Amino acid sequence: MKTMQGEPVALVTGGSSGFGLLTAVELARRGFAVIAGIRRMEAQAGLMDAAAEAGVQGKIVAVRLDVTDPAGVADAAAYIRRQYGRLDVLVNNAGTAYGGFVEEVPAAIWQEQMDTNFHGMVRVTQAVLPIMRERGKGRIIQMSSISGRIGFPGYAPYASSKFAMEGFSECLALEAKPFGIDVVLVEPGAYGTPIWDKGFAQMSAPEGSPYRAMMDKVLAFSRKSARQGGDPKEVAELVARIACMKRPAFRYALPGSTRLTLRAKAILPGRLLQKMIASVMGRDESGS
C-alpha cells in the first residue's frame, strides 16, 4: 500500500484485538495509513471486520509482526521503509498479562512475560527509530498500565514488565528528543479487554498452596474490576488524539479512578498505601 503524499503513517503492534485493534481503527479514522502488526495472520479477520464497519478498510494493512522474533521485527521495519518511506507514529501495544504469586510463578513465565512486554517493545522501538530519526520527527506511544506505577498482589510478572517499560520510556524520551522524536506513556486502569481473559485463565494456585485463598480474592477482585471497567474505546480514542497533538504531556492515566489511585501513591506513605490496597483487594494486614 502506497500512501498519498504527506499522509501520516502509524504502526500499531498487537493489532488483532483489544486496545490494538481499536487504536488501529481510530488512527485510520483520523487519516493515518495504519500498519497493524499481528503475530498470527489468521487473527486479522476481526480487525478487518472492524475496519469495514468503520469505513476505513482501505486505510489499514495487517503485517506479520511477532515482537519476540528479532528477524520478523527487522523484516517489518524493512517493509515500512520500503513501502512507505516514513513512520510518524509507533504504538507499542503488543503484550500479555501473566500473574501468580512470586514464589510460585515458574521461571519460564517470568521470561516469557518480559520477552513480550519489555524486550519485544525494545526490539520494535530499536528497529523503527532510524526511520524516524532520519526524517527528524516521530512519536512513540507506549501502552503501559497503572501496573507500571503501582504493584498489586498476584501480578508481579506483569507489573515488572510495565515498570521496566516506564523506566525505558523515561530514558528514551531524553535520548530521542534532540532528533525530533517524542515519547508518550499511556497508563490505563482496569478495562475489559481480551488480554485479561487470557491472563485470568492462566492464573492459579495449586491445591494446598499457602497462597490459594489470596489468589481467589485477587481473581474475584480483578474480574469484578474488568467487568466494571470503562469502554476500551476511550483508551483508543485517547491514543489517537495523542498521535495528532502538537505538544502532548508525557503521561496520561485513565479512567478517573486510575488518576486518583496514582495521586494517592504520590502523597501517602508507602506502608499506608499498601494497607489500603490490601484492604480493597479483600486481604487483612496479615495477608490471610
FIVEXRO-490345 format. One record per residue (C-alpha): residue number from 0; x, y, z. Coordinates in steps of 0.25 Angstrom, whole numbers, plus 5000, padded with zeros to 4 digits. Layout:
BEGIN
NUM / X / Y / Z
...
# end
This chain:
BEGIN
0 / 5000 / 5000 / 5000
1 / 5006 / 5013 / 4996
2 / 5001 / 5025 / 5004
3 / 4997 / 5038 / 4998
4 / 5007 / 5050 / 4998
5 / 5008 / 5055 / 5012
6 / 4999 / 5044 / 5018
7 / 5004 / 5041 / 5032
8 / 5007 / 5026 / 5035
9 / 5005 / 5019 / 5048
10 / 5010 / 5005 / 5053
11 / 5001 / 4998 / 5064
12 / 5007 / 4985 / 5070
13 / 4997 / 4975 / 5075
14 / 4987 / 4980 / 5065
15 / 4978 / 4968 / 5065
16 / 4970 / 4970 / 5077
17 / 4967 / 4979 / 5089
18 / 4974 / 4993 / 5090
19 / 4982 / 4990 / 5078
20 / 4970 / 4987 / 5069
21 / 4962 / 4999 / 5074
22 / 4974 / 5008 / 5073
23 / 4977 / 5004 / 5058
24 / 4963 / 5007 / 5054
25 / 4963 / 5021 / 5062
26 / 4976 / 5025 / 5055
27 / 4971 / 5021 / 5042
28 / 4958 / 5030 / 5045
29 / 4968 / 5041 / 5047
30 / 4975 / 5040 / 5033
31 / 4986 / 5031 / 5037
32 / 4991 / 5020 / 5028
33 / 4991 / 5009 / 5038
34 / 5000 / 4997 / 5039
35 / 4995 / 4987 / 5049
36 / 5005 / 4977 / 5054
37 / 4999 / 4963 / 5056
38 / 5006 / 4951 / 5062
39 / 4997 / 4941 / 5055
40 / 4992 / 4946 / 5041
41 / 4979 / 4937 / 5042
42 / 4975 / 4946 / 5054
43 / 4973 / 4958 / 5045
44 / 4959 / 4956 / 5042
45 / 4953 / 4963 / 5054
46 / 4962 / 4975 / 5051
47 / 4957 / 4976 / 5036
48 / 4943 / 4974 / 5040
49 / 4944 / 4986 / 5050
50 / 4951 / 4994 / 5039
51 / 4940 / 4991 / 5029
52 / 4929 / 4995 / 5039
53 / 4936 / 5008 / 5042
54 / 4938 / 5010 / 5027
55 / 4953 / 5010 / 5027
56 / 4957 / 4997 / 5022
57 / 4966 / 5003 / 5011
58 / 4974 / 5010 / 5022
59 / 4979 / 4998 / 5030
60 / 4988 / 4987 / 5025
61 / 4992 / 4975 / 5034
62 / 5006 / 4970 / 5034
63 / 5012 / 4959 / 5042
64 / 5019 / 4964 / 5054
65 / 5023 / 4955 / 5066
66 / 5031 / 4964 / 5075
67 / 5038 / 4953 / 5081
68 / 5044 / 4949 / 5067
69 / 5056 / 4958 / 5064
70 / 5057 / 4954 / 5050
71 / 5042 / 4957 / 5048
72 / 5043 / 4971 / 5055
73 / 5054 / 4974 / 5045
74 / 5046 / 4970 / 5033
75 / 5034 / 4978 / 5038
76 / 5043 / 4991 / 5039
77 / 5049 / 4988 / 5025
78 / 5035 / 4987 / 5019
79 / 5031 / 5000 / 5025
80 / 5043 / 5007 / 5020
81 / 5042 / 5001 / 5006
82 / 5027 / 5002 / 5005
83 / 5024 / 5016 / 5012
84 / 5038 / 5022 / 5014
85 / 5033 / 5028 / 5027
86 / 5027 / 5025 / 5040
87 / 5021 / 5036 / 5048
88 / 5015 / 5029 / 5060
89 / 5018 / 5016 / 5067
90 / 5008 / 5010 / 5077
91 / 5016 / 4999 / 5085
92 / 5003 / 4992 / 5089
93 / 5006 / 4977 / 5088
94 / 5006 / 4970 / 5101
95 / 5002 / 4958 / 5110
96 / 4997 / 4958 / 5125
97 / 5003 / 4947 / 5134
98 / 5000 / 4947 / 5148
99 / 5002 / 4938 / 5160
100 / 5009 / 4939 / 5174
101 / 5024 / 4942 / 5173
102 / 5028 / 4929 / 5180
103 / 5020 / 4920 / 5171
104 / 5022 / 4926 / 5157
105 / 5031 / 4918 / 5148
106 / 5044 / 4924 / 5143
107 / 5039 / 4921 / 5128
108 / 5027 / 4930 / 5131
109 / 5035 / 4942 / 5136
110 / 5044 / 4941 / 5124
111 / 5032 / 4940 / 5114
112 / 5025 / 4952 / 5121
113 / 5038 / 4960 / 5119
114 / 5041 / 4956 / 5105
115 / 5028 / 4960 / 5100
116 / 5024 / 4973 / 5108
117 / 5038 / 4978 / 5110
118 / 5049 / 4972 / 5101
119 / 5039 / 4971 / 5089
120 / 5035 / 4986 / 5091
121 / 5050 / 4989 / 5091
122 / 5052 / 4981 / 5078
123 / 5041 / 4989 / 5071
124 / 5046 / 5002 / 5076
125 / 5060 / 5000 / 5072
126 / 5056 / 4995 / 5058
127 / 5048 / 5007 / 5055
128 / 5056 / 5018 / 5062
129 / 5065 / 5020 / 5050
130 / 5053 / 5023 / 5041
131 / 5048 / 5034 / 5050
132 / 5062 / 5039 / 5053
133 / 5065 / 5041 / 5038
134 / 5053 / 5049 / 5036
135 / 5055 / 5057 / 5049
136 / 5041 / 5054 / 5054
137 / 5033 / 5044 / 5060
138 / 5024 / 5040 / 5072
139 / 5025 / 5027 / 5081
140 / 5013 / 5024 / 5089
141 / 5016 / 5014 / 5100
142 / 5004 / 5006 / 5105
143 / 5007 / 5004 / 5119
144 / 4998 / 5002 / 5131
145 / 4994 / 5006 / 5145
146 / 5002 / 4994 / 5148
147 / 5014 / 5001 / 5143
148 / 5013 / 5011 / 5154
149 / 5007 / 5002 / 5165
150 / 5009 / 4988 / 5169
151 / 4997 / 4979 / 5172
152 / 4998 / 4965 / 5179
153 / 4997 / 4954 / 5169
154 / 5002 / 4962 / 5157
155 / 5017 / 4963 / 5159
156 / 5021 / 4957 / 5145
157 / 5012 / 4967 / 5138
158 / 5015 / 4979 / 5147
159 / 5030 / 4976 / 5146
160 / 5029 / 4977 / 5131
161 / 5021 / 4990 / 5131
162 / 5031 / 4997 / 5142
163 / 5042 / 4993 / 5132
164 / 5035 / 5000 / 5121
165 / 5033 / 5012 / 5129
166 / 5048 / 5014 / 5132
167 / 5051 / 5011 / 5118
168 / 5042 / 5021 / 5113
169 / 5047 / 5032 / 5122
170 / 5061 / 5029 / 5117
171 / 5057 / 5028 / 5102
172 / 5049 / 5042 / 5103
173 / 5062 / 5049 / 5107
174 / 5071 / 5042 / 5097
175 / 5061 / 5043 / 5085
176 / 5056 / 5058 / 5087
177 / 5069 / 5064 / 5080
178 / 5065 / 5056 / 5068
179 / 5050 / 5062 / 5068
180 / 5044 / 5049 / 5073
181 / 5034 / 5050 / 5084
182 / 5031 / 5039 / 5095
183 / 5017 / 5038 / 5102
184 / 5013 / 5028 / 5113
185 / 4998 / 5023 / 5113
186 / 4994 / 5017 / 5127
187 / 4980 / 5010 / 5126
188 / 4974 / 5004 / 5139
189 / 4964 / 4993 / 5138
190 / 4957 / 4991 / 5125
191 / 4951 / 4978 / 5120
192 / 4960 / 4974 / 5108
193 / 4964 / 4960 / 5103
194 / 4978 / 4961 / 5110
195 / 4971 / 4959 / 5123
196 / 4962 / 4948 / 5119
197 / 4975 / 4940 / 5115
198 / 4982 / 4945 / 5128
199 / 4971 / 4941 / 5137
200 / 4971 / 4927 / 5130
201 / 4986 / 4926 / 5133
202 / 4986 / 4930 / 5148
203 / 4984 / 4919 / 5158
204 / 4990 / 4914 / 5171
205 / 4992 / 4899 / 5173
206 / 4984 / 4891 / 5183
207 / 4990 / 4892 / 5196
208 / 4997 / 4905 / 5193
209 / 4998 / 4915 / 5204
210 / 4994 / 4926 / 5194
211 / 4981 / 4919 / 5190
212 / 4972 / 4928 / 5198
213 / 4979 / 4940 / 5194
214 / 4978 / 4936 / 5179
215 / 4963 / 4934 / 5180
216 / 4962 / 4948 / 5186
217 / 4971 / 4954 / 5175
218 / 4964 / 4948 / 5164
219 / 4950 / 4951 / 5169
220 / 4954 / 4966 / 5170
221 / 4961 / 4966 / 5157
222 / 4949 / 4960 / 5150
223 / 4940 / 4970 / 5156
224 / 4949 / 4982 / 5152
225 / 4950 / 4977 / 5138
226 / 4934 / 4976 / 5137
227 / 4932 / 4989 / 5143
228 / 4943 / 4996 / 5135
229 / 4941 / 5006 / 5125
230 / 4939 / 5005 / 5110
231 / 4953 / 5001 / 5104
232 / 4949 / 5010 / 5092
233 / 4952 / 5022 / 5101
234 / 4967 / 5018 / 5102
235 / 4968 / 5016 / 5087
236 / 4962 / 5030 / 5085
237 / 4972 / 5036 / 5095
238 / 4983 / 5029 / 5087
239 / 4978 / 5035 / 5074
240 / 4977 / 5049 / 5080
241 / 4991 / 5048 / 5085
242 / 4996 / 5044 / 5072
243 / 4991 / 5057 / 5066
244 / 4994 / 5066 / 5077
245 / 5005 / 5077 / 5075
246 / 5011 / 5076 / 5089
247 / 5005 / 5065 / 5097
248 / 5008 / 5062 / 5112
249 / 5018 / 5051 / 5115
250 / 5008 / 5043 / 5123
251 / 4993 / 5040 / 5122
252 / 4985 / 5032 / 5132
253 / 4971 / 5027 / 5131
254 / 4960 / 5026 / 5135
255 / 4958 / 5036 / 5146
256 / 4959 / 5025 / 5157
257 / 4973 / 5022 / 5152
258 / 4977 / 5036 / 5153
259 / 4972 / 5036 / 5167
260 / 4980 / 5024 / 5171
261 / 4993 / 5030 / 5165
262 / 4990 / 5043 / 5173
263 / 4989 / 5035 / 5186
264 / 5002 / 5028 / 5183
265 / 5009 / 5041 / 5181
266 / 5004 / 5047 / 5195
267 / 5002 / 5035 / 5204
268 / 5013 / 5028 / 5212
269 / 5017 / 5015 / 5205
270 / 5012 / 5006 / 5216
271 / 4999 / 5013 / 5217
272 / 4997 / 5011 / 5202
273 / 5000 / 4996 / 5203
274 / 4990 / 4995 / 5215
275 / 4979 / 5002 / 5206
276 / 4982 / 4993 / 5194
277 / 4982 / 4980 / 5203
278 / 4968 / 4985 / 5209
279 / 4962 / 4988 / 5195
280 / 4966 / 4974 / 5190
281 / 4960 / 4967 / 5202
282 / 4972 / 4964 / 5210
283 / 4975 / 4967 / 5224
284 / 4989 / 4972 / 5229
285 / 4994 / 4958 / 5231
286 / 4991 / 4954 / 5217
287 / 4981 / 4943 / 5221
# end
